[in-house]
Amino acid sequence: MTSSVPRIGFLGLGTMGAPMAANLLGAKFPVTVWNRTAAKMEPLLRRGAKAGKTPAQVAGDSDIIITMVSRPQDVEELVTRPEGVLEGLRAGSVLIDMSTVLPATSRTLAGAVAAKQAEFLDAPVVGSKGPATDASLVILVGGLPTTLERSRPVLAAMGKTIIHAGGVGAGAAMKLSTNLMLAHLAAGFAEALLLARRAGLDPKQYLEVLEASTFRSPWYHTKGKSMIAGEFAPHFALKHMRKDLGLMRELSSDVKAALPITEAIEALFGRSEQAGRSELDYSAILATLEETR
């Protein structure tokens, strides 16, 4: 890096990326942003960010480049396409992909970055829109410890906990394993809530039982309350969880891990997408179950 305060390039300003980039600005990092839909850059430009013309130009002007997009193919295109990140990547810089992708995707990107004499981390996050906004994300890092230490101040501006999961791809694998539990939690609560309601029980009292039990969770207190109220404003869109479930299936095939319950949950998310709920919060699977007789 060329100075004590690294210049940051941030590519991908969706539900998660926009508040993460805002927190970097709040921490006084110089930030250049780029997004496929240029209008999404405007709120950050008003806060002092610079507008990037292309991913290559952002990479060329930055010491640390962060990508935060939806799908493996999106980040691969962003990095490798003409005028993509690789085209502008300078020797000695760091590319941090914070998207949720397959470990194999991270390893492919790392190889391409190394060929440019730069460094790579995969650093997906645990948390949705709220934690992204208040910088309380859990960041799961794969890559060299030395690269992590160079990048730690930048990551710390976006998250409360940074976990070094291992080599390149370990962060991606940890994220998919974590989201597997999140999908199970949502599906299990949705089924249990449906059963309680159909049995004539008070859903709020049912939630009180969970919160008083040994398996209480902050998740029940927040997401559970909104599900009981039938509120499914997107904090983590259902379509993205469905995508992650597909990635879990691919990874399970690669590592020969049987996931029969997860496959059933993926089917439930698939039915929810077909029912037109892809843009709602992932907890909207409850509404799909409620329609089932």
C-alpha positions in Angstrom: 0.0 0.0 0.0 1.2 3.4 -0.8 0.2 5.3 2.3 -0.7 4.7 6.0 -4.3 5.2 5.1 -5.2 2.9 2.2 -7.4 4.0 -0.7 -10.5 1.8 -0.9 -12.4 0.8 -4.0 -15.8 -0.6 -3.3 -17.7 -2.4 -6.1 -21.3 -3.4 -5.5 -23.8 -1.1 -3.7 -26.8 -3.3 -3.0 -28.6 -3.9 0.3 -25.4 -4.8 2.0 -22.7 -3.1 0.0 -24.1 0.5 0.3 -24.1 0.6 4.1 -20.7 -1.2 4.3 -19.2 1.4 2.0 -20.8 4.2 4.0 -19.1 2.8 7.2 -15.7 3.0 5.4 -16.4 6.7 4.6 -17.4 7.2 8.3 -14.1 5.7 9.3 -12.4 8.4 7.2 -11.0 6.1 4.5 -10.9 7.6 1.0 -13.4 5.5 -1.0 -14.1 5.2 -4.7 -17.3 3.4 -5.5 -18.7 1.7 -8.6 -22.1 0.1 -9.2 -23.7 -1.3 -12.4 -26.7 0.9 -11.6 -25.0 4.2 -11.3 -27.8 5.9 -9.4 -27.0 3.8 -6.4 -23.7 5.6 -6.1 -25.4 9.0 -5.5 -26.0 8.8 -1.7 -22.3 7.8 -1.2 -21.0 10.6 -3.5 -22.9 13.1 -1.4 -21.0 11.7 1.7 -17.6 12.2 0.0 -17.0 9.1 -2.1 -15.6 9.4 -5.5 -17.3 7.9 -8.5 -15.5 5.2 -10.5 -15.9 5.0 -14.2 -15.1 1.3 -14.6 -14.0 -1.5 -12.2 -10.6 -1.4 -13.8 -10.2 2.3 -13.1 -11.3 1.8 -9.5 -8.8 -1.0 -9.1 -6.0 1.1 -10.5 -6.7 4.0 -8.1 -7.1 1.8 -5.0 -4.9 -0.1 -2.5 -7.7 -2.3 -1.3 -10.5 -3.3 -3.7 -13.7 -4.8 -2.2 -16.3 -6.6 -4.2 -19.8 -7.2 -2.8 -22.2 -8.7 -5.3 -24.9 -11.4 -5.4 -23.7 -14.4 -7.3 -20.4 -16.2 -8.1 -20.9 -15.5 -11.8 -21.4 -11.8 -10.9 -18.1 -11.5 -9.1 -16.2 -13.5 -11.7 -17.6 -11.2 -14.5 -16.8 -8.1 -12.4 -13.2 -9.2 -11.9 -12.3 -10.8 -15.2 -14.4 -9.0 -17.9 -12.9 -6.3 -20.2 -12.4 -3.2 -18.1 -12.8 -5.4 -15.0 -10.9 -5.4 -11.8 -8.0 -7.5 -13.1 -7.3 -5.1 -15.9 -6.5 -2.3 -13.5 -5.2 -4.3 -10.5 -1.8 -3.1 -9.4 1.0 -5.2 -7.9 0.9 -5.1 -4.1 -2.8 -4.2 -3.9 -5.4 -6.4 -2.2 -8.7 -7.7 -3.6 -11.2 -8.7 -1.0 -14.3 -10.5 -2.2 -17.1 -10.2 0.4 -19.7 -11.9 -1.7 -21.2 -15.3 -0.8 -19.7 -17.7 -3.4 -18.2 -21.2 -3.6 -14.8 -21.9 -2.2 -13.8 -22.9 -5.8 -14.8 -19.4 -7.0 -12.5 -17.8 -4.4 -9.6 -20.0 -5.3 -10.0 -19.2 -9.0 -10.1 -15.5 -8.2 -7.1 -15.8 -5.9 -5.1 -17.4 -8.7 -5.9 -14.7 -11.2 -5.0 -12.0 -8.6 -1.7 -13.7 -7.7 -0.8 -13.6 -11.4 -1.0 -9.8 -11.2 1.3 -9.9 -8.1 -1.5 -8.8 -5.9 -3.1 -10.4 -2.8 -6.6 -11.9 -2.2 -9.0 -12.5 0.6 -12.4 -14.1 0.6 -14.3 -12.4 3.4 -18.1 -13.0 3.3 -20.1 -11.7 6.2 -22.7 -12.9 8.7 -25.5 -10.4 9.2 -28.1 -8.6 7.1 -29.0 -5.0 6.5 -29.1 -4.0 10.1 -25.6 -5.2 11.1 -24.3 -3.9 7.8 -25.6 -0.5 8.7 -24.3 -0.4 12.3 -20.9 -2.1 11.4 -21.6 -5.1 13.6 -21.1 -7.8 10.9 -19.2 -10.9 11.5 -16.5 -11.2 8.8 -15.2 -14.7 7.8 -11.8 -14.5 6.2 -9.9 -16.9 4.0 -6.4 -16.2 2.9 -2.9 -15.5 4.2 -2.7 -14.1 7.8 -0.3 -11.4 6.6 -2.9 -10.2 4.0 -5.5 -10.2 6.7 -3.4 -8.1 9.0 -2.8 -5.5 6.3 -6.5 -5.4 5.7 -7.8 -5.6 9.3 -8.4 -1.9 9.9 -10.5 -1.7 6.8 -12.5 -4.8 7.7 -12.9 -3.6 11.3 -14.7 -0.5 10.0 -17.4 -2.8 8.7 -17.7 -5.5 11.3 -17.5 -6.2 15.0 -15.9 -9.7 14.7 -13.2 -10.9 12.3 -12.6 -14.6 12.1 -9.7 -16.1 10.2 -11.2 -19.4 9.0 -8.1 -20.6 7.1 -6.7 -20.5 3.6 -8.3 -19.1 0.5 -11.9 -20.5 0.2 -12.2 -21.2 3.9 -14.2 -18.0 4.5 -16.6 -18.9 1.7 -17.1 -22.4 3.1 -17.7 -21.1 6.6 -20.3 -18.6 5.2 -22.2 -21.4 3.4 -22.1 -23.5 6.6 -23.4 -20.6 8.6 -26.2 -19.8 6.2 -27.2 -23.4 6.2 -28.0 -23.0 9.9 -29.9 -19.8 9.2 -32.0 -21.5 6.6 -32.7 -24.4 9.0 -33.6 -21.9 11.8 -36.1 -20.0 9.6 -37.7 -23.2 8.3 -37.9 -24.8 11.7 -39.5 -21.7 13.3 -41.9 -21.3 10.4 -43.1 -24.9 10.7 -43.3 -24.7 14.5 -45.2 -21.4 14.3 -47.6 -22.9 11.8 -48.3 -25.9 14.0 -48.8 -23.7 17.1 -51.3 -21.5 15.2 -53.2 -24.4 13.7 -53.4 -25.9 17.2 -55.0 -22.8 18.5 -52.1 -21.5 20.5 -51.1 -17.8 21.0 -48.0 -17.2 18.8 -46.7 -14.6 21.1 -46.9 -17.0 24.0 -45.1 -19.6 21.9 -42.3 -17.1 21.3 -42.2 -16.4 25.0 -41.6 -20.1 25.6 -38.7 -20.2 23.2 -37.1 -17.2 24.7 -37.3 -18.7 28.2 -35.9 -22.0 27.1 -32.3 -23.4 26.7 -32.5 -22.9 22.9 -33.4 -19.2 23.1 -31.8 -17.0 20.4 -31.7 -13.3 19.6 -32.9 -14.4 16.2 -36.3 -15.4 17.7 -36.6 -12.0 19.4 -36.1 -10.1 16.1 -37.0 -12.3 13.1 -39.5 -14.3 15.1 -41.5 -11.3 16.0 -41.7 -10.0 12.4 -42.8 -13.5 11.2 -45.6 -13.6 13.8 -46.7 -10.2 12.6 -46.6 -11.3 8.9 -44.0 -8.6 8.1 -41.5 -9.7 5.4 -39.7 -6.5 4.4 -36.4 -7.6 2.9 -33.3 -7.6 5.1 -31.9 -10.7 3.3 -33.9 -11.4 0.2 -35.4 -14.8 -0.2 -33.9 -15.1 -3.7 -30.4 -14.7 -2.2 -31.0 -17.5 0.4 -32.3 -19.7 -2.4 -29.1 -19.0 -4.3 -27.0 -19.8 -1.2 -28.8 -23.1 -0.7 -27.9 -24.0 -4.3 -24.3 -23.2 -3.5 -24.5 -25.4 -0.3 -25.7 -28.3 -2.5 -22.8 -27.8 -4.9 -20.3 -27.7 -2.1 -21.8 -30.7 -0.4 -21.4 -32.6 -3.7 -17.7 -31.5 -3.9 -16.9 -32.6 -0.3 -19.2 -35.6 -0.3 -21.4 -34.4 2.6 -25.0 -35.6 2.6 -27.5 -32.7 3.3 -31.0 -34.3 3.0 -32.8 -31.8 5.3 -31.2 -28.9 3.6 -32.4 -30.3 0.2 -35.9 -30.3 1.6 -35.5 -26.7 2.8 -34.2 -25.7 -0.6 -37.3 -27.1 -2.2 -39.4 -25.0 0.2 -37.5 -21.9 -0.9 -38.0 -22.9 -4.5 -41.8 -23.0 -4.0 -41.7 -19.6 -2.3 -39.9 -18.1 -5.3 -42.4 -19.7 -7.6 -45.2 -18.1 -5.5 -43.7 -14.6 -6.2 -41.9 -14.0 -2.9 -38.3 -13.8 -4.2 -37.9 -10.1 -3.3 -39.3 -10.5 0.2 -37.3 -11.4 3.2 -36.2 -15.1 3.4 -38.6 -15.5 6.4 -41.5 -15.2 3.9 -41.3 -19.0 3.6 -43.8 -18.9 6.4 -46.4 -17.4 4.0 -45.7 -20.3 1.6 -46.3 -22.9 4.4 -49.5 -21.1 5.4 -50.9 -21.6 1.9 -50.2 -25.3 2.0 -53.1 -27.5 3.0 
